[in-house]
Amino acid sequence: MPEKINPYIAGAPVTETRMFFGREDIFSWIERSLSGKFVDHILVVHGQRRVGKTSVLKHLGKRLPKNFIPIFIDLQGRVNTTLPRFLWWLAREITRALDLPDPDRAHFEEDPEYFESEFLPEVEKQLDDKVLLLTFDEFDTLETTTAQEGLALPFMAILKRLMDHKGLNFIFSIGSSGRKLENMQAAYTSFFKQALYRKISFLDEQDARELITKPVEGVMQYDLDAVDMIYEITSGHPYFIQLICHELFSVCQKTNDWQVSKADVEGILDAVIERGTVNLKFVWDESSELEKWVLASLAQFETNVDMETLGKFLKNQKVRFIQQDLESAVLHLREKDVLASGNRFVIYLMKLWLIQNRSIEQVREELSKVNPIVSRLLQVGHEYLDQGELEKAIDAFQEALQSEEDNLEVRLGLAGAYMAREDFGRAAAEYEEILILHPEDVAAQSGYCDAYLALGDFRSAMGRLDEAEYAYQQVLKISPRHADGRKRMARLCHHRAVNAISGAEDTALDQVRMALEFTPEDELLKASANELEALASGKRDKKDVLLDWGQRAAKKENWQDAADLLEAYQRLQGKGEGAPPALGNIRQKANEEQLNNLRKQAERMERLEEYDEALLALNKYLALQPEDADQVPQRIQRLKEARKQVQQREGKDEGKPFWKQPLAWIGISVIAALALLLAIPTSPLRMALATTTPAGQVTERVVVATAEPTIVPTPTATPLPYKWTRVTSLQLINRDGIYTVAIHPDDEDIIYAGSRNSGMYKTVDGGISWLPINNGIKGKFIKQILIDPQEPDTVYAGLRLSGLYKTEDGGDSWRRLDVESGGQNYASEWQVVANLAMDPEDSAHLVFVNELGIWESRDKGESWLKLEISFDNPGLAGFDPTTGTLIVAAGEEENPDGEVKIYVSNTQHDEWQLAHEFRPLYGVGLNRSVIAYDSEGNRLLFCGWVDRFQSTDGGLTWVKSGNDDCKPYASDSEGYVSAPGNPERIVKHNFNEPGIQVSDNGGNKWYERSNGLGAVEAAFGFDPESHLIYVSQWVYGGEWWGLSNFYSYGLAKNSFKTVVTSPCGSYPTQPWEEAACSKQVDTDIPWDLVRNFSETNKIWLWNAVKDPQDTGKIYLATQDGVYFSSDGGESWDAISEGFGNMRIVYDLAFDPQNPDDLYALTPYGIYKLEAK
């Protein structure tokens, strides 16, 4: 039997007419008030939180006469912006309601009066005899401090003038913040002095009963006393009625008993209180101190309480008050519909919540925490902030937090100070901490979005697109409809499309389509998509597409993209045909824009004392030959001196060798120029041309493919008309085990993590959020991560069974290195043991080791020479920079009886001497080991997972060493890694346990930092007799994947929520129980063809399934997405659209009840295959 849909809406405004009950008096009042003698008046509706004000506004279009055109305008989260941006957004909401073209934002930015003088008159021409009814929801958000300082007053002045516009009427909703109109500031009171008011309160009894019973007529039956009880404990509050009924419907769904009794209502009250805590707590949070004492005290009484009894009770609790204040507090609670006559609770659920969460003892503890020192520091911090003394403000806020770590106002002040200092990373982290404690705080939500937008803009300007995307996605996570966040993502996707258009049109089309998902109304993007489709079908010439794209980019003032595209067009056109119009001017603007971005980045980093980043930006700036080039070297020298002073102040050793000063090598502008030219070497847009670049111009970045690419027989590149859509993130199951971690040498908040099953991850905020970075990696098990200390965006990754990979853009893209000798690529062989070592004095000098031999490279892995050795099983290598010798440990990765032998080479690396041998503890062999050179101690270190040795004579003799010696270089036996230069920052991980923890105080306090990491390796399937999907860790066992001795749980297919039943039995008390089941692999699949495809394309195979309705169709789950064959395995096509760069797929399963539906299990959630 299909699962019934729960009709009750718990939380969101009601938009469906069938679920909207009552309010006829409100609609009648609004209609009367908008006609006759009140035609020019404004209307104000106000009331308690969640009482239905928004729902009323959203139903006006269905209840008012047709000559009214209501336009719903939600001010929540919109007021902390500039007036031009707000007016443009308001205008866009109006045009969308009227089905008119979107307005040009530039007009609003250029002319502050454009909205009134140009836009509205044009709109009024379209109205004829109709009336535009602007309904402003959450209007009292204009009371916030930031809104008062920016948007509020000028916008109110505009609203006053708009009252005279014919064809305009206004309704304002006030009260979701709990503040009464009479308490608003004087400017607002004068504005509303001619307004008509109407309070929206609870539903009357008849409407409340209809809301309870009518949505489920014929499905669920309520006993009369059950309906009575719901009404009594909610008093007709629509939100709490919906919440209770929603929970009751869910219980009936599980039990299949559709008769609801009074006992059933009583049984779900705890769940209702838990789900409604945010709204119940809101009443508490907005109450004064005395009002909180009144609420907690009244909750202790079973019957009504008069004022005398209440006063005596409070005095017994040692509460200080005067009678007048007590009476005012009770009166205020009655005005807010919290208390009724007899001082009883209007909503009984409020009393239950207080009993459970605010006992007298808890209230006393909470209210006694007022700290006068914290209050004074908060005041001082804001005074400094107002005066622009940002460092002093930060010091004051931080000192206050030492006394009250969770003080909301202090944290908001600190975050605001960080924002004012343009320290956007710290601001974002601070807002994130606030939202953990106060998830609905509007100021924190707004600040969080602003911080990540700014952070993304700076990252994008520096070419760090992966980090920019992460920042913009954080905005959309908290506010999916955030206009600026969606525009930024669209622009980023378009930029990636520009990068790909000359050599990878399919990728470009995917990126443009993705951009359209963020801004579907963008006509220029639609044109770009149409042109790419025409190009793919042969209907358009690449040259013409480049010209059109370049002109459109110039129109949108994307100067860098426009210049690249038009120069690419010119190269295809030929030198004799002439340059596109205005190309010289566009290139000049692109150059100026890039110089301006680099200048701002350098200034910002200098203010933040991030001198390495400032130096990097300045050297890139100098490489572009600016007009003030003669002044830049002096500034560079000044920054170096400032950096030296900071290092001395922090007690850093200036005697470190060259390799431990990550940016000391940035002294020659030519190197910076080369770094700029090769920013993304694998991208067609960034490949250099043979032609000479005239002096003073920005290097050409677009390359047009002049030859057809080589066609690989399988898999075909033809895109199929399918895409994957994620239906659940699976965040409820364990995260994957982390095998290795590496911390950026200059920025301890940038951390790379290699997992056992789900690839590579990166964080740019100290682990608060992780992003998978697997673009180009074909493998899952990351065994080693090595960061180039001289160029930290260059990172190497060693994969189990998948070879050696390299990125030069901080993980945006990876490519596999070819360790070739004698025509064989040894790094691409599926070797278990593989290790890369880097010369600490020359990061271009590498040594790669696996059980097949040792190879040496002196050009960052681009070419290799195999070394002659006189021993077997080399597994680990390291450099001694003082002698120029190599140290190699030979042995097996894991062997309880095996020995490890350490060899030392001569300076030519062609002769070897046995220096030390030992039997590792616990049989761990060379697992998770490294050979490092400690320049401060002038010694070599062998850092094994358990065994630690040191040598002070170039590796000839070795003695035991301590764990702390190895922490900067490798994980110890418990998985601890310290940040270079900061032993207080420690990252803890363990590949046998899920997730990552981070400490910033040497391990005294740990924070779970696993958000965004993929799920543990798993399998899944359907229970054919229920609506459940079962997910569990799988174990490979011959011809089947056994699901035995694991913790299993079910997921409801439609809602994907945890349930308490197991596929192999019922466990009514625990959602997690051991089970013993198995998932048999289909033996009818042509495994020979499948294995041949997998081995030929070097793709790790996880599972294969047949279409139950067409056995000739086969789907493969692989480490590189899903592959599909329609001819029984003879040929294959990729189906990976929707996975993005996260293409590891653990398992596939068809829904036996709906055999058209195919689901994929990935580390990042469950996806469903759908037609485009």
Summary of the structure (lengths in Angstrom):
residues: 1172
radius of gyration: 33.3
end to end distance: 28.9
largest distance: 104.0
contacts: 3777
relative contact order: 0.05
helix: 40%
strand: 21%
